Amino acid sequence: MNRTLLAVSLIGLATTACSESTKVSDDLADSSDYMENPTGRSERVDAGTTAKPVRIGEGGPRFDACQSVGEVGGPVSDSLSVLSAPFDAAEKMDSLAAGQMVHICTRSHDQQWFGIVYDASSGSAGTEGALDCGVSSPVRAKRNYDGPCKSGWVESTYVVLVAG
């Protein structure tokens, strides 16, 4: 009798544990952007655009959509390139001057790149009338940034953390 009760309890516990799910798909690339490698190996080959959208809300629903603010600085000669993805060969979308304030929303796995959101019209720190990019308050879930400001990827070496 005791063993039967234990067995039923274990089965119930296993069923409950298996019924919980997590949305790993939020963090993975859309599978439709990839195709099988023609060599038969298991690597995935990008078949479409190389752009990688900047994600906001990575801190969760209790934190600002972008948790840090930075200022373009460091060893920037004329301007800092804003790229469409976190790697050197990505398409250049814009450039930022030293002193430009940016919201740091995400980072690459190797910490070499920041996914940023910025108001291209605001320029340097303290500019009046800067556009509200909508990332200074929480969002319900992680998602790609689609607000009124520009977004892209910059090398983290050239951004000095100001807050966050």
C-alpha positions in Angstrom: 0.0 0.0 0.0 2.8 2.4 1.0 4.7 1.7 -2.3 1.6 2.2 -4.4 1.0 5.6 -2.8 4.7 6.6 -3.4 4.5 5.5 -7.0 1.3 7.5 -7.6 2.9 10.5 -6.0 6.1 10.3 -8.1 4.0 9.9 -11.3 1.9 13.0 -10.4 5.1 15.0 -9.6 6.7 14.0 -12.9 3.6 14.9 -14.8 3.4 18.3 -13.1 7.1 19.0 -13.8 6.8 18.1 -17.5 3.7 20.2 -18.0 5.5 23.5 -17.3 6.9 25.2 -20.3 9.3 28.0 -21.1 9.4 30.1 -24.2 12.9 29.5 -25.4 11.8 30.6 -28.9 12.0 34.3 -27.6 15.7 34.0 -27.5 16.3 32.0 -30.6 16.4 33.3 -34.2 13.3 32.7 -36.3 13.9 29.3 -37.8 12.5 30.5 -41.1 15.6 32.6 -41.6 17.8 29.4 -41.7 18.3 26.5 -44.1 20.0 23.2 -43.8 23.7 23.2 -44.5 24.2 21.7 -48.0 27.3 19.8 -46.7 25.1 17.7 -44.4 26.8 19.0 -41.3 24.7 20.3 -38.4 25.7 24.0 -38.6 23.0 26.4 -39.5 23.6 28.8 -42.5 21.9 32.2 -42.6 19.8 32.3 -45.7 18.4 35.8 -45.4 19.3 39.2 -44.1 22.2 39.5 -41.6 20.4 42.2 -39.5 19.7 41.3 -35.9 17.1 43.5 -34.2 17.9 45.1 -30.8 15.9 43.3 -28.0 14.3 45.3 -25.1 12.9 44.0 -21.9 15.6 41.5 -21.1 15.7 42.4 -17.4 12.0 41.4 -17.0 8.8 43.2 -16.4 10.0 44.9 -13.2 12.9 46.7 -14.8 13.2 49.4 -17.5 13.1 48.1 -21.1 16.7 49.3 -21.5 18.6 49.1 -18.2 21.6 51.3 -18.9 22.5 54.6 -20.4 25.8 55.3 -22.1 27.7 58.1 -23.8 29.7 57.6 -27.0 33.3 58.3 -26.0 36.7 56.6 -25.7 39.0 56.3 -28.7 36.4 57.4 -31.3 38.2 59.3 -34.1 35.4 61.0 -36.0 32.3 58.9 -35.4 31.1 55.5 -34.2 29.4 53.3 -36.7 26.0 51.9 -35.8 25.7 48.4 -37.5 22.7 46.2 -38.3 24.1 43.2 -36.4 26.8 42.6 -33.8 29.8 41.8 -36.0 32.3 43.8 -38.1 31.0 42.8 -41.5 27.4 43.9 -40.8 25.8 46.7 -42.8 26.5 50.3 -41.5 23.2 52.0 -40.7 24.3 55.3 -39.1 27.1 56.9 -37.2 27.2 58.6 -33.8 29.5 61.5 -32.7 31.4 61.6 -29.4 29.0 62.7 -26.6 25.9 61.1 -28.1 23.7 59.5 -25.4 22.4 56.0 -26.0 20.2 53.5 -24.2 22.0 50.2 -23.8 19.3 47.5 -24.1 21.2 44.3 -24.8 24.7 42.9 -25.3 26.3 40.2 -27.5 27.3 37.0 -25.8 31.0 38.0 -25.9 30.2 41.5 -24.5 31.9 43.1 -27.4 28.7 44.7 -28.8 25.9 46.7 -27.3 22.4 46.7 -28.8 21.4 50.4 -28.4 18.4 52.7 -28.9 19.1 56.4 -29.5 17.4 59.6 -30.6 19.4 60.6 -33.7 18.2 64.2 -33.4 19.2 64.7 -29.8 23.0 64.8 -30.3 25.1 65.1 -27.1 24.1 65.0 -23.5 21.7 67.6 -22.2 20.0 68.4 -25.5 16.6 69.9 -24.9 13.6 68.4 -26.5 15.1 64.9 -26.9 12.6 62.3 -28.2 11.3 59.8 -25.7 12.4 56.5 -27.1 9.9 54.5 -24.9 12.6 52.4 -23.2 12.8 54.1 -19.8 10.0 52.2 -18.3 9.2 48.4 -18.1 7.7 46.4 -20.9 5.7 43.2 -20.3 7.9 40.8 -22.2 11.1 40.7 -24.2 10.7 41.8 -27.8 12.4 43.5 -30.7 12.6 47.3 -30.4 10.0 49.0 -32.7 9.7 52.5 -31.2 10.1 56.0 -32.5 14.0 56.1 -32.2 16.7 54.4 -34.1 18.4 51.2 -32.9 21.5 49.2 -33.9 24.7 47.7 -32.6 27.9 49.4 -31.6 31.3 48.2 -30.2 31.1 48.3 -26.4 34.6 49.7 -26.2 33.4 53.1 -27.5 30.5 53.5 -25.1 31.1 54.8 -21.5 28.4 53.7 -19.0 26.7 56.7 -17.4 23.8 55.1 -15.5 22.5 51.6 -14.9 
